[in-house]
Amino acid sequence: MTVETHQADDITDEVSTWLAGEFASLLPAADIAEIVRSARTDLEGQIVPEAMGEMLHRLARFRVLRALERS
């Protein structure tokens, strides 16, 4: 595991925890974690690493809201 991978995992966990707290009554934490992991995969290599935290939070939050609209 590289330092970058470890930092990305930390950011992913942090965003998952944050969004799970925000949407706990509306969507299971496991579903939110999957949305965050998917968003991270989509962002990897597309943005500068320094922007990953903010961009991951924005994209994952958007996708959570979209998932809630569909349900």
C-alpha positions in Angstrom: 0.0 0.0 0.0 1.4 3.4 -1.0 1.0 6.6 0.9 -1.3 7.9 -1.8 -3.5 4.8 -1.5 -3.7 5.1 2.3 -4.6 8.8 2.1 -7.3 8.0 -0.5 -8.7 5.3 1.8 -8.7 7.8 4.7 -10.5 10.4 2.6 -13.0 7.8 1.4 -13.7 6.7 4.9 -14.1 10.3 6.1 -16.5 11.2 3.3 -18.5 8.0 3.9 -18.8 8.8 7.6 -19.8 12.4 7.0 -22.5 11.5 4.5 -23.7 8.6 6.6 -24.3 10.9 9.5 -26.0 13.5 7.3 -28.3 10.9 5.6 -28.6 8.2 8.3 -32.4 8.3 8.5 -32.8 8.2 4.7 -30.2 5.7 3.4 -28.3 2.8 4.9 -24.6 3.5 5.6 -23.6 0.6 3.4 -25.3 2.1 0.4 -23.7 5.5 1.1 -20.3 3.8 1.4 -20.8 2.1 -2.0 -21.7 5.5 -3.6 -18.6 7.1 -2.1 -16.4 4.3 -3.4 -17.9 4.5 -6.8 -17.4 8.3 -6.9 -13.8 7.9 -5.8 -13.1 5.4 -8.6 -14.6 7.8 -11.1 -12.5 10.7 -9.9 -9.2 8.9 -9.6 -6.8 10.1 -12.3 -9.3 12.8 -13.4 -8.4 15.5 -10.8 -5.3 16.6 -8.9 -4.9 14.5 -5.7 -5.0 17.6 -3.5 -8.6 18.2 -4.6 -9.8 14.6 -3.9 -11.4 15.3 -0.5 -13.6 18.2 -1.7 -14.5 16.8 -5.0 -15.3 13.4 -3.6 -17.6 14.9 -1.0 -19.4 17.0 -3.7 -19.8 14.2 -6.2 -20.8 11.6 -3.6 -23.3 13.9 -1.9 -24.8 14.7 -5.3 -25.2 11.0 -6.1 -26.7 10.3 -2.6 -29.3 13.0 -3.3 -30.0 11.6 -6.7 -30.4 8.1 -5.2 -32.9 9.5 -2.7 -34.9 11.2 -5.5 -35.3 7.9 -7.2 -36.6 6.1 -4.2 
